[in-house]
Amino acid sequence: MLRIWSWWREWSISIWHNSVGRRRPFVDTAGMFSDAEAAALYDVMNPWDPARYPEVVFCTELVMTAGAVLDLGCGTGSMLHYARDLGHTGRLVGLDPERSMLDRARRRTDIEWVSGVAADAAWDREFDLATMTSNAFQCLVTDDELRASLAAIRTSLRDGGQFVFGTRHPQARAWESWNPSNAFDIEDATGRKLRMWHDVESVVGDIVTFTETTAERDDTVLRVDRTSLRFLDVPALAKFLTEAGFTIEDQYGDWHRGPITETSREIITIARRI
């Protein structure tokens, strides 16, 4: 079961936690499985739990030492909720385009919640740290989206401020496991029994487009969502960051701060505004 949970966290963010634009259901989901239900299921499947996910430990260490933090693609706000619970006393701001996600995030009123995508960030040198967790960076698909988002993030940071994010390393070809044969069963917070799977539609250059299906256990489809992700390698990431006015301070092949190798599945980047 632990393998399934880890696998879910690896890809689920691409659909339910999109820092660029809204996901696009392409079947009629009215009365079948709403956005609010999907957001609640996201919390069940993706607890911000340091005992399970090294990403949580990695990001929490940075967040707790930063006076002001901007979380881009904050989703249901779990990371910022957790930081506040641990005693963070500074400014915490979450940005996300999904109303259903922000509705859940706003259960806490001691954090600022803003509707929008990464390129909408309109702050000027107000944050010490910007974060983009759970591979949300891959939702920046086009060159224009990447450049506009990185420019906005840089502007939001104070001089010397850090931007931390993770992305799947293309050499691992993670999308090859995104197929219906890896469907799995899950229960939502109400005990509703569900089955979920996804299916890759296309791989064009460094962009992978796929669908996620949420169904009843008898495979009756409740909703289908489509998204695209961009898989940038290390040189391509460096080029975009340098052009945007960042320098790469540290880069790792996993959330345990291991080096990037020929077998790394991830690229974890800490960039600094210059």
N, C-alpha and C positions, 0 to 999 in steps of 0.2 A: 504493500500500500504506500509506503514511503516513496518508492520510485515513482508512482503515479502522481503523488502530490508534487514532487519536485519537477516532474515533467510539465505538469499544468502550470506551475509558476513560470516556467521557462517561456511559455508562449502565450498564456492567457492575456497578458497585459496588452498585447498587440490589438485586441479587439475591444476589451472593456476599459482600457486605460490609455486612451489615445490623446497625446499631447498636441496633435497637429489639427485634426479635424474629426468630425463625427463619423462613427461607424455607420454602415449603410445596410440595414436589414433589407433583403430583397424578396421576402415573402411577407404576406399580411400577418402580422403578429398580434393584432388587436384582440384582446381577450384570451390570448394563448400563452404568451410569456412576455410580460411587459419589461420596459427598461428598468423600472423600480425593482422588479423581481430579479433581473439580471444583475443589478448592482448589489443586491443583498446576497446573491449567490457568489459574486466576486469576493465578498468578505469571508464567506465560508471557505472558499477555495484558496484564498491568499491571506492567511493571518500574518500580521507583521510580528513574527515570532523569532527571536534570536536563537532559540534552541533548534530551530529547523533550518534557518536560512542564513548563511554567512553574510549575505548582502545586508541584512538587517544590522548585524554587528558593525560592519564596515561603515555604513552610512550613518549609523547612530553616533559613532565616535566623532565623525566630522560635524554633524549637526549640533551635538552638545557643546562643542567648543566654538561655535560660531554665534555671534551676537544676534544677527538677523539672517533668516533663511527663507529662500523662495523655492518652493517645490513645484516644478513644472510638470503637468500631467499628474496632479496629486490624487486623482481618483477619489476614493471614499475618505481620504485624509489619514489613513492609518499611521503613516510615518510621523506626521506632525502630532497626531494624538499621542503617540507613544513618547515622543520627545517631551511634550508637556507633562505627561504622567511621570516622566523621570525627573522633572524639575527644571526644564528649560524655562528661563524667565525673560528671554528676549523676544524679539518680533518673529513670528512665524506666519508665512503667507502661502496659501495653496491656490494654484491656478489650474483649471480644468474646463474643457468645453461641454462636458456632459452634465446636464441638469440632475439626472437621477443620482449620479455619483456625488455631486455637491450637496444634494439634499441629505445624504447620509453623513457627509463630512461635517455639515453644519449642526450636527448634534452637539458639537462643542462650539461655544461662542467666544472662547478666549483665543481664537485663531482667526486670522483674516482669510476669507474665502472669496475668490474672484473667478467669474466665468470668462473663459477665453482660451485661446491656443497660445503656444509659445511665442509666436511672432507678435502677439498682442501685448506682450509684457511692456508696460509703458513707464516703468520706474527709472529714475536716473540716479545711479550710484547710491542705492539704498540698502544693498545686501552684501554680506560677507561671503555667503555661500549660496549657490544655485544647484539644485539637484534635479535629476531626471532618472527615476528608478525603474526597475523591472523592464529594462530594454525598451522603454518608451521612445528613446532616441531613434529607433528604427522606423517609427511612424513618420519621420521627416523624410519623405520619399523623393521629392524633386530637389534639384539644385537650388531653385528659388526658395523653397520652403526651408531648406537647410540654412541658406545664407541669411534670410530674413529672421529666422529663429535665433541663430547664433549672434546676429547683430543686436537683437533685442535683449538677449541674455547678457551679453557683454555690457551693454548700457546700464542694465539693472544692477550690475556689480560695482562695488567700490574699487578703487585702484588696488590691484593685488588680490582681488576677490577670486574665489575658486568656483569652478563649475565641475561637478562630478556626475558621471553617467556610465552606464554599461551598455554594451551591444554584443550580440552574438557574433563570434568570429566566423566569417564565411567558410573558412577551411573545414569547419566541423559539419557543414551541410545539414544543419538541424532540421530543415524542412523535409528531409527525406523520411522522417518519422511521423510527419503530420499527415496521416492517412486513416481511413475508416477502420483499418485493422487494429488500430490502437484506441478504439472507442473504450470508454470506461463509464461505470455507474457511480452516481453520487446522490446524496440527499441534500436538499437545501435546508435553510434554517427552520422551515415549517415541517420538515419531514417528507416533503414531496420527493418522490423517487424519479430521478432523471438519468438520461444517458446522453453523453456528449462525444462528438468526434469532429475532426476537420479533414479537409481535403484540399490539396494543392491544385490550383487551376493553371498556373503558369509560372515559369521561371524565365525572366527576360533580363539578361545582364545581371545586375546585382539586386533586382527587384523581384520579390516572391509575392504572388497573390494567391490567397487561399480563403476558404470558407470555414466557419464554425457552425455546427448544427447542434441545437438543443432539442431533445426529444423526450417523450415518455419512454418507459422501459420496453414498451412493445414497438419502439421505433416510430411512433407517431410523431411527426415533426412539429415542434412548437414554434421555432424561429430559426432562420438562417442568416448569418451575418458574414459579410465579405470585407476583407482588409488587404492592404499591401504593406510590405515591409522592405526596407532597404538594408542590404548586408554590405557595409563598407569594410574594407580591410584597413590595416594600420596606416599605410602610406596615404590612402584617400582621406581618412580621418584627420591625419596631420595636416594635409593640404587645406581642408576646409577650416580647421581651427586656426591655423596660421594666418590665412587670409582674413579671418574675422577679428584678429587682434588678440589671440590667445597664444600662450606657450604651454606645451605639455610638461607638467611638473612631474607626474608619475604615471606609469601605465603598467597594468598587470594582466595576467592571463586567467586569473580567477579572483574571487572575493576574499581569498586567504592571502592576497598580495604575492602570489607566486608569479614568476616571470612569464612573459609571453613566449610560447614555444611552438613547435610544429604540430603539437597535438592540443593546443589550447582551444577551448570551446567559447571563450569569452574575451572581450577586450574591455577592461575597466580603466577609465581615463579620469585623471584629475588634471584639469587645465586651469591656468591662471590668467586673469586679465592683465595685459601689459599696455 
